[in-house]
Amino acid sequence: MAVPKKKTSRRRRDMRRSHHAIKFSEVVEYCPNCGEPKLRHHMCDACGTYRGRQIRPGKTEVVAG
């Protein structure tokens, strides 16, 4: 069984946990194409665009085929 060799310091532990407090509301932007909320640096789930380029069909679009 894996056991840590040394105790993790409070500083190192707290630095690791610093991202636990990030809230969803702080990283939300609105898609310039459709206006739906999306995460920063992520593709829009509603319309399927990222940085003005169509990556994949959106959820509301119907794919012909």
N, C-alpha and C positions, 0 to 999 in steps of 0.2 A: 504494500500500500504506500502511496506517495505521501511523504511527510516533509514539510518545509524544514530546511536545515537551520535557518535563523528566523527570528521574530521580525515581522514586517513592522517598520517604524510607523508612527502616527502620520508623519509627513507623507510617506510613500502611499500609505493606505488612503489618506484623504485626497491626494492628487488623483488616485485612480477613481475615487468616487465623485470627483468634481463634475463629471458629466451626468451623474444621476439626477441632478437638480434641473437640467435643461428642460424647459417646458415646450410642449408642442406648439403653443401659441406664439412663441418667439421665432420659430423657424418657418412659419406659414407665410406664403406669398400668394398672390392671386394671378392666375394664368392670364397673360395679355391677350391670348387668342379667344378663350371662352369665358374668362372671369371666375372660374371655379377655384377654390382654395387648393393649394398644392404645397408640398415641401420644397424648400430651396434645393437647387441642384438635382432635382428629380423631374422625371417626365410627368406631364399632366395625365392623370388617369382618365379624365373625362374626354379629352379630345385627342390625346396621344401625341402631343407636340412637345419639343424640348428646344429652347432657344430659337424659336421661329421655324423649326424644321419638323416635318411630319415624320415621326418615328414608326408608329404603328396605328392602325385604325382605333378610334376611340371606342368606349363602351356603348355609346349611343348610335354609332354608325353601323350600318349593315354591310357585311362583306359579301360581294357577289361571287358566286362560284359554285 
